[in-house]
Amino acid sequence: MDRETIVSKLLSEGSQQVVVSGVPIISIVGMGRMGKTTLAQVAFNDERLKNHFNKRIWIYVSQSLDKVKVAMHIIRQIGGNIVTQGEEITWQDVHSQLNSAMEGKHFLLVLDDVWNEDPMQWDPLKFSLKYGSHGSRILVTTCNERIAEMMGTAYVHRLGIMSDEACWSLLRHYAFVGRREEACEKLREIGMELAKKCKGLPLSAKTLGSLLLFKESKQDWQSVLDSDLWRVVSTDDKPMLPTLLLSYNDLPSHLKQCFAYCSLTPKGYTINKAVTIAAWMAQGFLSDSLATSGEDLIRVGDEYFNNLVMRSFFQKDVKNSSGKYQIFGMHDVVYDFAKSLVKNECFTLMVKDTTDAQEFNFRKARHLYLSIEEIHTIPPFIYEAKKLSTLKIYGQIPSVSSELFHHLTCLRTLDLTNTYVEELPNEIEKLIHLRYLSLIRARFRELSKTVTSLYNLQVLDLSGCSILCKLPEGIRRLINLTRLDLTECHQLSYLSEGIGRLSKLCNLSDFIIGGVKRGGCMIGELKDLNFLKGSLNIIGLGRVQDGNEATMACLNDKQHLRALCFYFNQYIGVSRVDENVFDEEDENKEKEEEEEVEDGEGKIEEAVIDGEGKTKEEVDEESYFSRRMEDVLESLRPHPNLEKLAIYDYPGDVLPNWMGTHADFKAFSNLVFLGLNGCMKCKQLPPTLGKLPSLETLVLVGMNKVKFMGIEFFGIDGATTTNDDGGVDTLLLLFPKLKVFQLGGMQKLEEWNVSVQKEDGKQFIFMPCLHYLVLIDLPKLRSFPQHLTLRKLFIWGCPKLIWMPSSPSSHLPFLHVEELILKKDAGLFSKSLVSNNHLFLPKLKLLRVRQSPYSLLPQGLKQLTSLEILDIRTCSKIKSIPEGELQHLTSLQELTIMRCPALRRRCQKRNRGRLEQDIPHPKNLHQRRQDQMRSNFHNNRSRVNKQESDRTQTHLILKR
C-alpha cells in the first residue's frame, strides 16, 4: 500500500500543481527504524520508475545537509566532472555546474535521511534542481516533519507502526524460506508471539525473521521467545536493540568480528564485497583448517559474507552491483549497533586541520577511517595510535611522510585509494605485518623497491595508476600475494621477471609479456599460476617466439578462469560491445564521443591493407610473423570452463583448430561471449562457431579481408551437418542463443546475406534469438539479412546501407525494431524510413539521430505512429522538421533536440503555442526558455569556455 502510494505520487502530474515553481517534492516522514529508507529503496527500484525517469540519483544526506557535497554527489552520479578554480571546492565552483548537469534531465532524486533544517543549505540546491525537465521528482526521507515543510514538500507520506499481523507477515516471509507447509504451521503460534515483540518495526521483523531462518525446531523458536533480552534490555529509545542483540549473539565468533569490522566504513557508505573479504583476510578473520591457499580463504570469506547477508545484517545494492562488483549496504540502525560493539577500537574521523584529534583514543584504536577535507596531509597526531591495524584515508594527499611508517608498524591494511599520492617512501618496508595495500589511482611512475620486502602482503591494488611504468624487479619475493590488480595501468610495458613464482595468485588482471630484448617476464611464467580465477588479460603475445614457448603457459590447466583476453599488441583496446553492450543511452559517454568527433579524433581508423606499398622483404617478414602467431595462438588453448574470450590484433590468416574442429566445439559449451577485434587477415569464422550452445554475444571488428558474408564466412559446411547420433541434420540451427552481434571496421565488406531457405536438402535457421545488431564503420556494406528478429538496431557510418527485398518482385519485409539509433551516415536509414510508401518499421518506439550529414530528418517520420521518444543531437546541418510531421506521432511522449544550432534557431522562431500544436496531446509539455539559460550561463559560468557554453545551450526538451 505504501509502495503504491509513493510510486503513484512520483509518476503522477497531480502533485506538481501544489508547487508554484521548481521540482515537486515527495517526503516520507516517520520515526527511526520505521522503514523510510526501505520504502524509498523499493520505490526507487520499481520498474515503472526505472522506465519513467531517464536519470535516478540516490544521495545519503544524514546529519549534515552540505549543499556543496550534495551538489558534487549529484554531478558525479549524473556523470559529470567537477571543475574548480582553486584547491578548495566552493559553492561558486559547483552550483553552475549543477545547473548544467541537471539541465533537461528527467530525473528522480532521492535525498535519504535528511536532518538539517537550515533553509540556507537547501534553497540554493532547490534553485539549481529546477533546471531539470518537466516531470522530474525529488523524494525525501526524514524523521522530522518540519524539514519536509522547510523543503517545500508537495505531499507528505507519514509512516506509522505496523500492525502485529503485518509484522507476522513480514517475519514469516524471511523465516519460512525452504520450509514445508506442515512445519510452518507448527511454528505459527510462537511466530505470532514473536511478531508482537517487533513493536511494529519493519526492520525488527525482517531481522528477527532472518534469525529464525536458522532455527530448525519448535524448541529453538521457543528459546528465542523466552530470551531474557526481551525483558532486560531497555527498548524505550532503542526498540530494535533486543532483536539485534539476539541476532548478533547467535553469530559464531568469527562472524561477530567480521560484522563489527564493517562499522569502519562511514555511515551511509556502500560495502564492496570483494574488498571487504580481502580486508577480513588481511586482519586474520578468515580461518579454515582445510584451507591450503588464498583461494580457499577467499571462498571462506564468501561464505562468511553470504551468511551475514542471509541474517539481514547487509542488504544488497541491486542498482550498483554488476558482474564482479557486488555492492551492499547496512541500515543505519544496524550500523549504529555495529559501531557500538567496537566504539573504542574502530574510529571514523573527519579532519580539517592537523590538530583536530576529536575524541580519538590513541591507546585503544585499532582501525581508523580518516577523511581529510582541507589540509592535504596526514595529521601528525595519527602517529600516536601505534597499535593501528587498519588505516583507510579518504582525501587528496600528494605525499606520505616517512614518519607514518616509523610509528604505525602494526598496520595490516593500508588503503590510499583515490588519494592521488605521488610518492611512496622507502620506509614502507617497515610495515612487516602489512597484508593489504591499495594504491588505486596513485600518481607515481615507479613503485618503491622496498615494497618487495613486504613478505606478508596478500593484496596489492594498483588499478588506475595510469602513469606507472615499471614494477620493482624483486616483486617475485611477494610469495604470499593472492591478488595483483593492474587494471588501466596503460604505461606498464611488461611485468618483472619472476612473477611466475607468485603461485598463490588468485586474481591477476593483466599479464604483460616482456621479451629477450626488453627484459621482463616470459609467457612461460604463467605455468604454475593455476589458482588464477575470474578474468585475465594476456598482453604482448607478439613477443612470444613460437608455439613451443606459448605451450609453456599451460592455459588448459587454468580451470578457474572464466574470461580471457589475448592482446597481440601492447595497446589494450576495448570493443564497443564488450562484456557490457554499448549503450547509446549513456548520455555522458555519448557526449564524449561527440566531442571527440568534433575534434576529428573519434573516427575509426582504416587499417592498412596487407601488401600495399611494401617491399618483398617486408611482405615475407610479415608472412613469417603471421605464421608464427598462428602457431602461438594454436598453443594457447584455454580450459573448457571459459565463458568469455576476446582476441585483439591477431595477425594470422586462420583461427586456431581448437576454435573450429568439430570434435572440439563441445569443449567450449560454456562460452557466452566471443570477440574478434583486429583480425585483419582472417576471411572466415571457425566452422563450428555457429553451434556453440551458450554463445550470447559476438563481436567482429576489423576483418578487412572479408567482402561477402555468406554461409561460407560463418563456416557453414559439411562439417556442421553431423548430429550427435552420427546422422545428418536436415535442419541447421545456427547461433541458437545469440542475442547481441556487433560488426564493425570492415572496410571491404559489401554484402551480408545468409539464406534461410533449403539448400542441398538442408535448411538453416540463423540467429533466431538475435535482438540487438550493431553496425559500425562499414563504408561499403549494402545490406544485411531480412529475417533477423531484432528489437534494437544501431547503425554508425554505413553510407551505402539499404533495406530492400531480396528480389524486385518480393514484398518489402517488416523490420520489427523497437529502438533505432542512427549515427553519422546510416545510408538509406538516414534518408528515409519508407520505400514506395511502405513503412518497414511499424513497431518503432525510440529513434535517436546523431551527427547526421543531411539537412533533413529521415522521410516517413509521420508514419511512425508507435514512436514514443524522438531524440536528435549534434546534427548541425538539420534545419527543420517538416510542417505537421509531429502531429501524426500520436504516441510521442518525449522530444529532445540538443546541440543542433540550426534546428534550434528554427524552433525559437515558433512560439510555444505553435510547438504544442505540432505535438498531439500537448498538455504538460515543458520548454526551457533559451534567454533564461543564456543568462544563467553568463552569470554563473564565466570561466567555462564559450564553445562548451554554446554546445550546452542548444537544448530543447519537450515532454508529455
N, C-alpha and C positions, 0 to 999 in steps of 0.2 A: 504493500500500500504506500509506504513512504517512498520507495523507489519510483513507483509510477508517478507519484505527485511531483517529485523533483524532476524526473525526465520530462514530464509534460510541461512544466514551467520553463525548462530550458529550451524546449522545442517550440513553444507557443509564441505567438506575437503579442498575446494579450498583456503580458507583464510589462512590455515596454511602454504602454500607454501611461503608466504611472510616472515614468521618468520623462522630464522635460527635455533633457539632453544627456548625451553620454550613453554608456553601455548599461543595460539593465542588470541589476544585481539580485541574486537569489541567496538568502542566508539560511544556513542550518544552525539553529541555536539549541543548546542543551547542556546540562551539567557534564562534567568529565566522566568518561567511560560509558557514555550513553550510545556510542556508535556513530558519532557525527562523521568522523573520517571514513569509517567503513561505508556508511551510506553514500558519501561523496565519491568514494572509490567505485562502488557498484554503479553509480550513475555515470561516472567518468568513462568506465569501460563498457557501457551499454552500446550494443551495435548500432542502435538508432542514432546515438550521438556521434559515434565514430564516422558514420556516413554523412551526418548533417554538417559537422564542423570541419573545415579544412585544417585547422591547427588546434590541438588540445595541449594545454600547458598546465603543469601542476607545480605549485610553489608552496613549500612548507615554510610558514612565517614564524610561528612560535612567539616567544616573549617580546621580541623587538621587531616592530614594523619599520625597517630601514628602507626608505624609498630607493636609495642608490643600489643596495644589494638586491632588492626585489626586481628593479629595472634590469640589472645585469643578468639575473637568472632568466628573466623573460626573453631578453635579447638572445642569450645563448641557446635557449630551448627553441627559439624560432630559427636559429642557425646563423645569427649574425656575429660579428666580431666587435669588441669594444675598442674604440679609438680614443686615446687620451692625449691631452696637450702636455701634461706633466707626469710626474711619477705617481701622484695620488689621483684616484678616480673620484670625481666630484659629480654632483647633480647636473652641473652645466655640461659635463662630458657625456652623460648618458641620456638625458631626457630627450634631446633632439634625435638621438639615435633610436630611442624607444619609439618616438613618433614615426620615424621612417620604417622601423621593423614591423610595427603594428598596422601600418597603412594598407588598407584594402584587405587585410586578413579577416576571414570569417572564423573567429576563434572562440574557444571555450577556455577561460582562465579560472583555475581553482586556487584560491588562497586559503590554505589549510591552517587551522589553529591560530587565528588572529587574536591578539591580546591588547594591542596598543590602541588607546582611544584618542590619540593625538591627530586631529584633522590636518595638521601641518605636514604630516608624513603621507597621509592618504590623498589629499586633494590634488597635489601635483601629479601623482600617479594616475588618478582618475582622469585628469585632463588629457594626458598622453594616450590613455587607453581608448579614448573616444574616437580616435582615428581609425579604429577597426571598422570593417564593413558592417552594414546593417544586418541585424540578426545575431550579432555576437553576444555572448553572455559571460558574466562573472559569477562564480559560485564560491561563497564564503562559509567556513565553519568557525564557530566561536562559542565560548561559554557565556558571553556577555551580550545581552540584547541591546545594550547601549551602543556597543560597537557596530551592530547591524544598523542601528538608526544613524550613527555618525557617518557611515559609509553610503547612506542614501539607498537603502535596500528597497526594492520594489515588492518583494514577497519574503516573509519570514516563515520558515518551517520549524516549528517547535517540537523537539523530540521529548516525549515523555517516557517513563519507565515502561518496560514490557510487562504484560500480564504473566502470571505463573504458567498459564497454558502456552503462551508464546515462548517463554523460556524453555519449557519442556520440549517443544517442537524443535527449537534450535539445538538444544543439548543432545537430543537423540539423533539428530542429523549427523553429528560427529561421532557419537558413542556407539552407534549401531552399525557402523560400516563393516560389511562382511559377516554379520551375524545372521543366523537363521531366525525365522519369524517366531518360532516357539521359544527360543532363548530370549528374544527381545520381550516377549510377553511376560516372562518370569521376572524380568528386571523392571518392568513398567512402574510398579508401585513405589519401589525405592527411588527410581529415577525421578518421579514426580516430586518426591520429598526433597531430593537434591536440587531440583529446579527452583524450589522456593528459596533455597539458600543463595541463589544468584541475585536476589533483590532487584529483579527486573533489569539487570545489566546484560546487554548482548555479549560483550567481551567475556564476562564471567561465565555465561552459559557455554560459549564456544570453548573456552579454556578448560572448563570442567568436563565438557563432553570429550575433549581430546585426551584428558587424563583417563577417563573411564573406558576409552577405547582399549587401553592396555590392561584393564581389569576384567578377567575372564569370568569369574564365578560370582554368584549372588553374595557370597560371604565377603568378597573383595569390595563390592559396591556398598555393602552394609558397613564395612570398616571405614570407608570414606565418609559416609553419612554420620557415623558415630565419633569421628575425629574430634579431639579436644580443641583443635584450632578454631572451629566454628564458635566455640564458647570463650576461649582465652583471648583471641586476637580482637582488638577493637575495630569495628567496622564503621564508626561514625564518619570519619573523614577519609577512610580508605576502604570502601566496601569491597574492592577487588582483592584485598590482601589475603584473606583466608584461602581463596581459590588459587591464587598464585603460589602461596606457600605450600599448599597441598601438592600442586603440580611440580614445584621445584624439589620438594622433599622426596618425591617419587623418583627423581632422576638419580641414576648411578653417579658416583663421584666424578668420573671422567667427563660426564656431560655437564655437570654443575660448573666446573671451571671453564669449560668451553663457552657455555652460555653467558656467564658473568663477564668473560673477557670481551664479549661483543659490545659491552657498555662503553668501551673506549671510543668507539665511533660516536661523533657528536649526535645529539638528539635530532631525529628527523632525517638523518643521512641514510642512504641505502647501504646494503651489505652485499659485496661481491662474493659469491660462494667460493670460487676457486682461490681468491686472495685470502679469504678467511681461513680456509683449510690449510693453506700454506703457512699462515701466521700461527695457527694452532700447532702445526708440526714443528715450527721453529721454537715454540715455547715448551715443547716436550709433552704436550697434552695428549698426543695420539700414541696409543700403546696397543700392541697385539703380539702375543707370544709367538704367533706363527708368522709375523711379518719379517720378511727377509730382504726387502728392498723398499726404496722410496715409493715405488708403485703400490706396494701393499699398504703403506701408511696413508697414501692418498685415498685408497679405497676405504680404509678405516675412517678417515676424516669425512668422506662422502656419506658413510653410514651414520656417523655422529650428526652431521648436519641435517640429513633427512629425518632423523629421529626427532630433532628439535622442531622441525617444520610440522611433523605429524602431531606434535604436542602443542601446536599453535603459539610457540614462542617466536617463530619467524613467520612472516607472510610473504608469499611470492609477489614480486612486482612484475606482473604479466606484460605491461606496456614496455618496460625497459629491458626485458630478458629476451635474448636471442642467441641461438647456437651455443657456443661455449661460455657466453657471458650470461650467467644466471644471477639475477639480481633479486634481493629480498629486503624486507624492512621489518622494524619492530614497532609495535604500537607504543605510543607514548607511555602508557601505564606500565607496560611490560619493561620498557626501557628504564623507567624510574625505579622499578623493582630491582632490575639487574644492577643498576648503579648503586643502590643501597647496599647490595651484598658486598661490594668492593670499594666502598666510598673512601677508604684510607689507602687504597692501592692503585686504583685507576683514576686518572685525572684528565679533564679536558679543559685546557686553558686558552683563553683568547687574550693576547697581549698586544699593547700598542706602544710600550716603551720598555727599555731594558731593565727597569726596576719593578715592573708590575708583577710581583710574585703572587698576589692574591692570597688564597688560603692553601697554598701548595705545601704539603707535608714532605719535606725533603728526605726525612729519615725513612718514612714508610713507603714512599712512592715506588711502584714497580713498573707501571705502564703510563705513558703520557702521550696525549694528542695535543700538539701545540699549534695554535693558529696565530700566525704573525701577520698583522694587518698594516703596519706603517713603518716599522723600523728596519726591515730587510736584513736582519741579522738575528742569530740565535742569542737570546738574552743570557748573560753570564750566570745568573742565579740557577739556571738549569744544571750547571756543573756540580752543584751541591747534592743533587739526587744521585748519589753514587751507586745505588742499587737498582737503577732503572734497567729493566729488561726489554722494554719496548719504547721506542721514540718515533712518533709519526709527526711530521712537520707539514703544515699547510701554509703556503705563502712563498713569496719570491726571496731567495737568499743567494746571491751570486757566489758566495764563498762560505765555506765551513771552517771555523777556527780549529786548529790542531788541538786546542785545549779540550774540545769536546771528547776527543779520543783518549786523551790522557786521564780524564776523570770518569767517563762513563764506560768503563771496561767490562761491565757485566751485560752490556747490550746483546740481545739475541735477535732483535728485529730493529732495523733502521730503515725507515721509509721516507725518502726525499722526493716522492713523486710530485712533479709539476713545480718544484722549487726553482727549476732552471739553473741549478748550480753549475758553475763554470770550471770549478777545480775541486778535486778531492785530495786532501792532504795525504802524504805518505804515511802519516801516523795512524791511518785507519787499520794498519796491521796489528795495532794493539787490541783490537776487538776480537780476541781469540775465540770468544763464545758466539760470535755472530753467525746466525743461520739464514737470515732473510735480509737482503739488501735490494731496495728498489730505487733506481735512479732514472725513472721514466722521464723523458724529455730533458735530460741534462744537456748542458751545452759545452762539453769538453770534447776535444779531438782524440785524446787517448785516455784510456782508463789507467789509473795509478797502478804501477807494477806491484805495489805491496798488497794489493787486493788478493794476489795469488797466495799470500801467506794465510788467508782465512780458511784454514783446513776444514772447519765445521760448516762452511757455507753450503746451504741447500738450494736457495733460490737467488738468482742474480737476474734482475729485470732491467734491461737496457733499452726497452722498446721506445721508439720515438726519439732516440739520440741521433738526430739527423746529420750531425757533423762528425760523429765518431768514425775515425779512420782505421783504428787498429786496436786489437785486443792484446793484452800483455802475453809475451811468449810463454810464461810459466803457468798459463791457465790450466794446463794438464794436472797441476798439483791439487786442484779443487775436486778431489775424488769423491766427495760426498754430494756434489751438485746433482740435484734432481730436475731443476728447471733453469733453462737459459733462454731468455726471450730477447731476440734481436730484430723484432718486427720494425720496419721502417728505418732501419739503420742503413740508408742507401749509400753512404760513403764508405762503408766497410767492404773492402775488396776481397778479403779472404779471411778464413779463420786460422788461428795459430796452430802450428803442428802440435800434435799430442791430444787433440780434442777427443780422439777415439778412446783415450784412457778413462774418460768420464763415463764409465759403464753403468752408473746408476741413473743417468739422464732418462727422464720420462717425457719431458717436454722440451723440444728444441725447435724453435720457429724456423731458423734458416741454417742450412749447412752450405757454406760458401767455399768452393774448391779453390785451392791455391794452384801451384804448379812448380815445375822444375826451375823455371826462370825467376818467378816472383816469390817463391817460398810458400810457406803455409801448408795447410793440411791437404792430403790427397783423399780421393773418394773412398779408398780402402779403409779409412778410419771409421767409416760407418759400420764396419763389420760387427763389432761387439756391442753396438748400441741397440740391443734387442728389446729394451724396455720402452723405447720411444712409442708414444701414442698420440692420438689426435692428428694434427696437421704438420707436414714438413715440406719446406721449400728446399730443393737442391739446386744451387745456383752455380753457373760457370761450367756446365758439362762440356763445353767446347774445349776445355783444358785437359780433359781426360784423354789419355794416349790411345787407348783401344778398348775392345770388348773385354779382354782379359783383365784389364785394370778395373773396368766397371763391374765385372763379376764379383770382385772382392768386396763390394758394398753389401752383398747378401741381402738385398731388399726383400727377397721372398721369405726371409726369416722374421721380418718385422710385422708380426701378426696383429699388433695393437694399433698400427697406423690406419687411419680412416681417410686421410686426404694427402695426396702427393702432387707437388708441382715441380716439373722439370724445366729449368731455365738453361738453355744452351748459351745464352749471352749473360753478361753481368747484370744488365738492367732488369729490374723486377717490374714487368708490365702488369696491368690489370685489365681484364676483359670488361666490356660494358655490361655483359651479363655474366657475372662470375657466380660465386656461391649465392649471392643475393641478386635477383634480377634487377637490371637497370630500371629505375622507377622514374618516369618523366614527371611524376607529381612532386618529386623532391625539388621544391622551388629553388632552394639555395644552391644545390649542385648545378641545377639548370642555369641559374643566373651566372655562375662562374664560367660555365661553358660558353654562354652567350658573350661574356666579356672577353674570353679568350679568342672567340671568333672575330670579334670586333678588332682585336689586336693582331689578327692574322695568324694566331698560334693554335687554333682549335681544329684545324683541318687534319684529317688522317692522311699521312704522307703516302705517296705512291711508291711502292717498292721498286728497286732496280731490277729489271728483268735479266735473268741469267744470260751471260754470254755477250750482252750488248756492250760494245765499247771496251772489250777486254782482250788482252793478248792470249795467245795459245797457252803460254806457260801459266797465266793466271787461271784460265779455264781448267787446265789439267790439275792445277793445285786445288782448285775449288772442288773438282770432281773427286779427287782423292780424299779431301776433308769430308765431303758428303758421305762417301762410302764408310769412312772411319766412324762418323757419327751414327750411321745406321747400325754398325756393329756395337757401338756403345749403348744405344737405346735398346737393342735386342737383348743386351745383357742386364738390363735393369728391370726385369720382370718383377712386379710387386706381388705382395701376398693377396690371395683371393678375397680377404676381408675388406679390401679397399672399396670406399664408397664414392670418392671424388678424385678425378685425375685430370690434370691440365698440363699441356706441353707447349712451351713457348720457344719460338725462333729455331725450330728443328730444321737443319739444313739437308736432311736426307730426302731421297726420291720416294721411298716407300716406308710405310709404318711397320713396326715390328710384327713378327709372326705371332707373338703372344697376344696381340690385339685382334688377330684376324683368322687364325686357323679354326676350323670347325670343332676340332677336338678340345680347344681351349676356351671357347666362348662361355661355356657354363661356369668356368672357374671365376668369372667376373660377374656373377649374377647379382652381386650387391651394388654394383656401380650405378649411382644415381646422377652423377654429373660428369660430363666429358667436355674438355675444352682443348681445341687445337688452334693455337694462335701463332701466326707467322710461319706456318709450314709451307713455304712458298713453292717448293718443288713437288709436293705431293699432288697427284692427279685424281686419286680416288680414296674412298674410305675403306677400311677393312671389311671383307665380305660378310662377316657375322655380326657387325655392329648393330644392324637393324633388329637383331634377335635378342639383344640384351633385355632381360625381362623387367629390370627395375629402372632403366635409364629415363630420367625425367627432364634433364636439361642438356642441350647440345649446343656448343659454341664453335663455329668455324670462321676464322678470321685470317685473311692474308694468303689464301691458297691461290696464288696468281697464275698457276698453270692451267687452271680449270676454265674452259669456255662453255661447256654444256653440262648441266647436272641432270642426268637421267638415271635409269636403273643401273647402268654400269658404274656411275660415280658412287652410288650408295652400296656398291658391292653386291648387287642382287644378281647371282649367277647360279649355276647348277649346284654349287656347294651349299647353298642355303635352302635347297628344296627337300633335303632329307629330314624326316621327322624323327622323334625319339625312338620309334619302334623299327627304324631302318627302312621304312617305306618312303614314298614320295608324297610330299604335300602338294595338294592342288590349290590350296588357299594359303597365301603367304601373308602373315600379319607382321608388318614391319614397323619397328619403333612403337611397340604396343602401349607403352606408358609415357611416351614423350609429351611433355606439357609446354616446354619453352625451347625455341630454336632461334639462335642468332646467326645471321650470315652477314659477313662484313669484309671490307677491304680486299675484295677480289676484283682486280682491275679488268680482267678479260672475260669475266662471266657474262654471257649473253642471254642464256635461257635456262630455266629450271622447270622441267616437265617430267613428272613421274606418272606414267599411265596406271590407272587403277583397273583397267579393263583386262579381260583374259588375254594371255599372251602365251602361245605354245601350250595351251591347255591348263595354264596356271593363272590365278587371279591374285593381284596384290591389293592388300588393304594397307594404306600408307599413313602413318602418324594419326591414328583415329582419335587420340586424346589431345592433340595439339591445340592450345588455346592462346598462346602468345607467340607472335612471329616478329622478329626484329631484323630489318634490312638496313644496313649502314654502308655508305660509300661503295655502291655498286654502279659505276658510271655507265655500263653497257647492258645491264640486265633489263630485259624486255617484259618478262612475265614470270609468274610463279603458279604452282598448281591451283586449280579452281575448286578442288574437292575439300580443301582443308577447312575444318570446323573451328575457325578462330573466334575468339572473343575480344582479343586485343591485337592491334597491328601498329607497329612503329616503323615509319619509313623516313630515312635520313640520307639525302644525297643520292637519289636514284633517278636521274633526269629522264631516262628513256623508258621507265616502267609504265606499262599499260595494263588494263584489265579488260580482256577481250575473250569471246568464246573461242573454243578450240578449232572451230571451222566457221566459214562465213554463214553457213546455214543454221548453225546452232543458236539456241536462245542464250542470251546473256544470263549466267547463273547469278544467284544471290550470294553476297558475301555477308555472313551473319555476324559481323564485327560489332561489338558494343562500344569499343573505345578505339579511336583512330588518332594517331599522333603523327603530324607531318612536319618535318624539319628540313629547311633549305628546299632544294628542288626535289619533289617527290614524284616527278613525272606527271602522268595523267591525273593522279590523285590531287596534285596541287592546282590543276586547271579545272577539273570537272568531276562531279560525283554522280553524273548520269551519262548514259550513252543512248542516243536515239530516243531520248525522253524516258529511258528505262533506268530507274533507281536501283542500284545494286547494293545499297547499304540500308535496308529497311529497318534494322534494329539499332542503328547508331544512337548512343546516348551521350557520348562525350567526343568532342572534336577539339583538338589542340593544334594550332598553326604557329610555327616558329620560323623566323628568318626566311620567309617566303621571298623568292626573287621576282614575284609577279606583282602587278599593280591591283589585282582583284583577288578576292577570295574564290575558292572553287565554285564553279557553277552548280546549280541544283540545290543550293543551300536550303531553299524554301521547301523542298520536298522531304527534308529530314524531320518528319512530324514526331519522331520519338526522341529527338535531341533535347537533353536536359542541361548540358553545360557546353558553352562555346567560349573558348579561351584563345585569344590572339595576342602574341607577344613578339617584340623585336622584329616587326615587319615594317621596315622603313618605307617600302615602296607602295604598300597598300594605302589607297587614298580614300576609299569609301566602301560602304555596304550598300548595295543596290536598294533603291526605294522600295519599301513594302516587303523586303525579303524576310525581315524578322517577324512580320505579322503572322506568317504561316507556321512559325515554330511554336505550336500550341503547348508543347511540353517543356519549353525552355524555363529553367529555374535560375540560371546564372550566366551572365555575360561579362567577360573580363577582357579588357584591352589595356595592354601595358607596353611601354617603350615603342609605340607606334606614332611618331610625331605627326605625320600627315593625316592619319586617320583621326587622331585626337583633335587636330585643328578643325576637321570637318564636323566632328561631334560637338565641339564647343559652339559652333555656329548654330546648331539646332538646340532650341531651348528644351527645358526638362519635359514640358508637356508633349513636345514632338517626339522625344525619345520614348516616352511612355506609350504614345500612340503606336509606335513601331513594335512594341512587345505586348503579346496578349496578357490579360490579367495584370495590369501594371500596379496594382495595389502593393504598397510597402516596398517599392523599388527605392534604392538609395544611390545617390550620385554625390561624390565628393566635389565640392567647388574648387576649381583649379586656382582661383585667386587666393583662397584660404591656404591652400597647400604652398603656393609660392611665398606667401607672407611668412608662413611658419618656417620654411627653409631659410629664407634670407635673414630672419631674425635670430634663429637659433642654430644654424649650421653654416655660419660664415666661413669656417675653416675647411669645410668639405669642398672639394674641387667642383668646378662648375659642371664638368662632364657627368659626375655622379649625380649631382642635383638635378640636371636636366633629365637624366635617364629615369630617376625616381619619380619625377613629376608627371611623366607621361602615363598616368593611370586613369582608367575609367572602369569602375566596377559597378555593375547593376545586378541586383539580386531580387528574387521574389520571395 
